[in-house]
């Protein structure tokens, strides 16, 4: 499951870059202090994907810690990326990730 998750993370990063949704400069550290879901009060959804989701998932994969289960990111992507290029591809990829991690992978 770790290798498959890593593949999805790599593909997600590539999609964000391909559609110019990847930020090359670091995010303001204060933006990470948000206490609301998806940090939607301090950053754009694509920033959350890059600086929170990918980072945390990468750490779990690298150290082979238990992966989260039963989560659903694709609906938020569909809502928040509506007018962004690459939205359909990113949402589809996240939907696949939601499915594999929500299918009792332990």
C-alpha positions in Angstrom: 0.0 0.0 0.0 2.9 2.4 0.7 4.3 2.1 -2.8 0.8 2.7 -4.4 0.3 5.7 -2.1 3.7 7.0 -3.1 2.7 6.7 -6.8 -0.4 8.7 -6.2 1.5 11.4 -4.3 4.0 11.6 -7.2 1.2 11.9 -9.7 -0.6 14.5 -7.7 2.6 16.6 -7.4 3.1 16.3 -11.2 -0.5 17.4 -11.9 -0.2 20.4 -9.6 3.0 21.4 -11.4 1.6 20.7 -14.9 -1.4 23.0 -14.2 0.7 25.7 -12.6 -0.9 25.1 -9.2 2.4 24.3 -7.5 4.0 27.0 -5.4 7.8 27.1 -5.7 8.4 29.4 -2.7 7.7 28.2 0.8 4.3 29.1 2.4 4.1 31.5 5.3 4.6 29.4 8.4 1.6 31.2 10.0 -0.7 29.7 7.4 0.0 26.3 8.8 -1.4 27.3 12.2 -5.0 27.1 11.0 -7.4 25.0 13.0 -10.1 24.7 10.3 -10.4 21.7 7.9 -8.2 22.0 4.8 -6.7 25.3 6.3 -9.3 27.0 4.1 -9.0 30.2 6.1 -5.3 30.6 5.5 -4.5 29.1 2.2 -5.9 27.9 -1.1 -6.9 24.3 -1.5 -4.0 23.6 -3.9 -1.6 25.0 -1.3 -3.1 22.7 1.4 -2.5 19.8 -1.0 1.1 20.8 -1.4 2.1 22.0 2.0 -0.1 19.9 4.3 -1.5 16.8 2.6 1.4 15.7 0.4 4.0 16.6 3.1 2.1 14.6 5.8 1.4 11.6 3.6 5.0 11.6 2.3 6.2 11.4 5.9 3.8 8.5 6.7 4.9 6.6 3.6 8.6 7.2 4.2 8.5 6.0 7.8 5.9 3.4 7.0 3.5 4.7 9.7 -0.1 3.7 9.5 -1.9 5.4 6.6 -5.1 7.2 7.2 -8.3 5.5 6.2 -11.9 6.5 5.6 -11.2 10.0 4.4 -12.6 11.8 1.4 -10.6 14.6 -0.2 -12.1 14.5 -3.7 -15.3 16.3 -2.8 -13.4 19.2 -1.4 -11.2 19.3 -4.5 -14.3 19.3 -6.7 -15.7 22.2 -4.8 -12.5 24.3 -4.4 -10.8 23.7 -7.7 -13.9 24.3 -9.9 -12.5 27.2 -11.9 -8.8 26.0 -11.9 -7.1 24.3 -14.8 -6.6 20.6 -14.2 -9.4 20.4 -11.7 -11.0 17.3 -13.3 -7.7 15.4 -13.4 -6.7 16.4 -9.9 -10.2 15.5 -8.5 -10.1 12.1 -10.3 -6.7 11.3 -8.9 -7.8 12.2 -5.4 -11.0 10.2 -5.8 -8.8 7.1 -6.6 -6.7 7.8 -3.6 -9.8 8.2 -1.4 -11.0 4.8 -2.7 -7.8 2.9 -2.1 -7.2 4.3 1.4 -10.8 3.9 2.4 -11.0 0.3 1.4 -9.5 -1.3 4.5 -5.9 -1.3 3.5 -4.5 -2.3 6.9 
